[in-house]
Amino acid sequence: MPARTTDPRKAAVLGSPIAHSLSPQLHTAAYEALGLADWTYGRFDVDEAGIAEFFAGLGPEWAGLSLTMPLKRAVIPLLDGITDTAASVEAVNTVVFHADGRRTGDNTDIPGLVAALHEAGVDKTDRAAVLGAGATASSALAALSRICSGEVVAYVRSERRAEEMRGWGERLGVAVRTADWADAAEAFEAPLVISTTPKGGTDHLTDRLPARVGTLFDVVYDPWPTPLAAAWEQRGGAVLSGLDLLVHQAVFQFEQFTGETRPVLAAMREAGLRALG
C-alpha cells in the first residue's frame, strides 16, 4: 500500500472506450470528502496496443490505475505480481504503484460484489443463479464462492460459454450447473440472481417473473432501473444495481491508492447518482 504523502499524486482509469466511465467522479468525490487536495484522477483512452507505452511514460507521482475493458488481462505481463484474487479470474482492474518501484495488480470487482451484497443484507445463500457468461460472470462466480454454500446455475447462450463457466466453477470451487439461455426465466426461482448481461439483455424476461422473488443484482447502471429491475421491485424483491458494484469496488481501489481507510462510500455513491442524473 502506498505511503501517505503531501506530494501531488495521480491516479486514472484506462480503457477503450472510456468516455462513459464514472470513475473520475467517484474518486474525485472521495478526495474532496477527505480533503486530499493534492490528488487528481484522470481518464485515458488506452487499448491493448497502447498500454505498454502508457506505462513507460508514467512518473513517480502515479499512485495507481483503474482498468476496464479491454485491459484487464493485457496488463498482467506488465506487472511485478498480482493478488490471489486477481489470479483466480485472470483479470486485473486495479494497479498499485509502490514506493520501491513495484507494480502490482488486484481485482476489486470480487470483494466489491461481496460488499454490495453484504450492504443489502445478503451474507450467505444456499443457491444462486447467474445470467450471462462474460468477464463479469466469472467475477460473480468468484464472489459467490465466498457466500454460496450450494449450487450456482449459469444461464448461457452457447456450449462454448457453458464449458467456460463450468471451468471457472471448478477453478473457483463453486458447484456450477449450466442451462440454456432459453430457460433463463427459471433463474428467478433462486434466492439470489446476478444478471451480468449488457443493457437490454434481460428485457424480454420481465413478464416471466414468479409471484415471489428474492434478491436481484443487475450489473447495469445506465439506464436505471432496467425493465427487469423495475419489475423485480414491483414484486417486492430486493434490487442492487451496477452502481452498487461500481462504488464498492472503487472504495477498495481508493484505499489501495491512497492508504486511507476513512469512509468514502457515501460520497462516492452520491457522486455516482449525481453523474447519472
Secondary structure, DSSP 8 states (H G I E B T S, - for coil): -----SS-EEEEEEESS-TT--HHHHHHHHHHHHT-TTEEEEEEE--TTTHHHHHHT--TTEEEEEE-TT-TTTTGGGSSEE-HHHHHHT---EEEE-TTS-EEEE--HHHHHHHHHHHTT---BS-EEEE--SHHHHHHHHHHHHHB-S-EEEEESSHHHHHHHHHHHHHHT--EEEEEGGGGGGGGGSSEEEE---TTTTGGGGGG--SS--EEEE---SSSS-HHHHHHHHTT-EEE-HHHHHHHHHHHHHHHHH---S--HHHHHHHHHHHH-
